[in-house]
Amino acid sequence: MSQEITATDERQRSDALVEVDGLKTYYESGGVFGGDPVKAVDDVSFDIRRGETLGLVGESGCGKTTLGRTLVRLESATAGDVSYDGTDITTLSGSDLKEWRSNAQMVFQDPDSSLNDRMTVGEIIREPLDVHARGTRRERRQRVQELLETVGLQQQHYYRYPHQFSGGQRQRIGIARALALEPDFVVLDEPVSALDASVQAKILNLLEDLQDDLGLTYLFIAHDLSVVRHICDRVAVMYLGNIMEIGPSEELFADPANPYTHSLLSAIPDTDPTTQMEDRITLRGTPPSPRNPPDGCPFTTRCPAKIRPEKYADIDDDVWERIEVFREVLRERARADRSLSERAKEILGMETRFSDLDEVEAETFDDVDVPAGVQTELDRAAELAHEGSESDAREHLRETFGSECDLEAPTHHEVSEAGRRSLCHRHKSEHESPAAFFEGHSVGDR
Ligand SMILES: Nc1ncnc2c1ncn2[C@@H]1O[C@H](COP(=O)(O)OP(=O)(O)OP(=O)(O)O)[C@@H](O)[C@H]1O
């Protein structure tokens, strides 16, 4: 089952506390020359349902923290809406913003750097109550003492300093502070990543108990997929500022729909002895720069299930893989910062490392039989590079070997009855689905 859907469809089905629509958060480049902004979050739409834990996973730098910070207004949205219980929070300012802030809080990854070492534990937890002028001094102190107990610390810890506590205890202090204003929504940014495994389990249990007792809604940011699987009701998988797939955890882990989710899950060490090494997918290269994301699908430059143009549909998987590697190398070369001395050499007409393209081509296609039709196009690209323009060479390869994955932005498709969504051209009826593709092709370790 696969059907194109809109963000509004999903909203109608759910009891949403947080509704995110077309959200973008860009960081403008500083400096005199400006430059392209970092597109940390680049047009995402999803809901977080009341009382649920939504996991947010993806490789480092894909925009998870920026998205979490934008939802609690620690970062300003560049475009789009975030509505919280029906109120658009992106436009709040002044006292309205201050008042709203008590609803949504954040727990940070590293309790060492997020707690002010010069304040006592009591002061740290009390600070939000002071800022919001909640109750009398005495009531505030009493509230802090309750909070210490709620998170499993003791009242006498009030006058101690953060450095007197272990990592797990410091994270409890961070949680108590986040709960001080009785929020409904908490963004947990890798709350256990900095802790030992045995302590992790205790903090996760505490977070689950607090959710049950206080009716909290969580956005749980993590890179450790096994943690997410157990604690989250639904999971959103993020790549280069986009949500590639979102849906119920069990379903998404058991039967991933999106090629990126496939790749991410296959990278987890598996305890299942029936899983073959060849079933593992190793992603080529690194994610593109969020300053200059690819046209078309965000995952196109690394996708093992990328749609091929019809003309090359039947070439060997190996040859196709090498073409993609070769294109990736050319893109990486364009991205690499050229050193001043290299630039100087270039200006003086001297040889630089940018003149060894033939060698790269020879090495890439070394042990595969390249069909004549493909070779002609590779030769043409090499010729363009020799004439002095690697960007023309890249463009030639893109025009020749590119498909809709390189040219058109995909839309989300509903891929299960539970409303799971996936961002991929392969969900269109004219294409083989990602699952069928992975079944029929060898995309294992190389
Ligand atoms: N204040 C900032 N100014 C400019 N760029 C930023 C800023 N904060 C983050 N970025 C960039 O935005 C992109 C997304 O970063 P973000 O921290 O949101 O990703 P992440 O998925 O949380 O990564 P990690 O797991 O490493 O924390 C990255 O390219 C990062 O370098």
The ligand as a Tripos MOL2 file, in Angstrom:
@<TRIPOS>MOLECULE
LIG
   31    33     1     0     0
SMALL
NO_CHARGES

@<TRIPOS>ATOM
      1 N1         24.6410   27.6730   15.7590 N.pl3     1 LIG1
      2 C1         24.9320   27.1410   14.5740 C.ar      1 LIG1
      3 N2         25.4180   27.8970   13.5570 N.ar      1 LIG1
      4 C2         25.6980   27.3700   12.3480 C.ar      1 LIG1
      5 N3         25.5200   26.0810   12.0310 N.ar      1 LIG1
      6 C3         25.0280   25.2700   12.9850 C.ar      1 LIG1
      7 C4         24.7090   25.7360   14.3010 C.ar      1 LIG1
      8 N4         24.2480   24.6900   15.0480 N.ar      1 LIG1
      9 C5         24.2750   23.6150   14.2350 C.ar      1 LIG1
     10 N5         24.7510   23.9570   13.0010 N.ar      1 LIG1
     11 C6         24.8930   23.0750   11.8300 C.3       1 LIG1
     12 O1         23.5910   22.6120   11.5060 O.3       1 LIG1
     13 C7         23.6360   21.2490   11.0840 C.3       1 LIG1
     14 C8         22.7320   20.4310   11.9830 C.3       1 LIG1
     15 O2         23.2980   20.3950   13.3000 O.3       1 LIG1
     16 P1         22.5650   19.7000   14.5250 P.3       1 LIG1
     17 O3         23.4140   19.9000   15.7270 O.co2     1 LIG1
     18 O4         21.1540   20.1650   14.5820 O.co2     1 LIG1
     19 O5         22.5970   18.1590   14.0860 O.3       1 LIG1
     20 P2         22.4480   16.8560   14.9870 P.3       1 LIG1
     21 O6         21.7750   15.8510   14.1250 O.co2     1 LIG1
     22 O7         21.8220   17.2020   16.2790 O.co2     1 LIG1
     23 O8         23.9630   16.4390   15.2190 O.3       1 LIG1
     24 P3         24.6420   15.7570   16.5120 P.3       1 LIG1
     25 O9         24.0360   14.3880   16.6320 O.co2     1 LIG1
     26 O10        26.0810   15.7220   16.1210 O.co2     1 LIG1
     27 O11        24.3490   16.6640   17.6720 O.co2     1 LIG1
     28 C9         25.1130   20.8340   11.1480 C.3       1 LIG1
     29 O12        25.6570   20.9970    9.8620 O.3       1 LIG1
     30 C10        25.7050   21.8200   12.1260 C.3       1 LIG1
     31 O13        27.0790   22.0280   11.8440 O.3       1 LIG1
@<TRIPOS>BOND
     1     1     2 1
     2     2     3 ar
     3     2     7 ar
     4     3     4 ar
     5     4     5 ar
     6     5     6 ar
     7     6     7 ar
     8     6    10 ar
     9     7     8 ar
    10     8     9 ar
    11     9    10 ar
    12    10    11 1
    13    11    12 1
    14    11    30 1
    15    12    13 1
    16    13    14 1
    17    13    28 1
    18    14    15 1
    19    15    16 1
    20    16    17 2
    21    16    18 1
    22    16    19 1
    23    19    20 1
    24    20    21 2
    25    20    22 1
    26    20    23 1
    27    23    24 1
    28    24    25 2
    29    24    26 1
    30    24    27 1
    31    28    29 1
    32    28    30 1
    33    30    31 1
@<TRIPOS>SUBSTRUCTURE
     1 LIG1         1 GROUP 0 **** ****
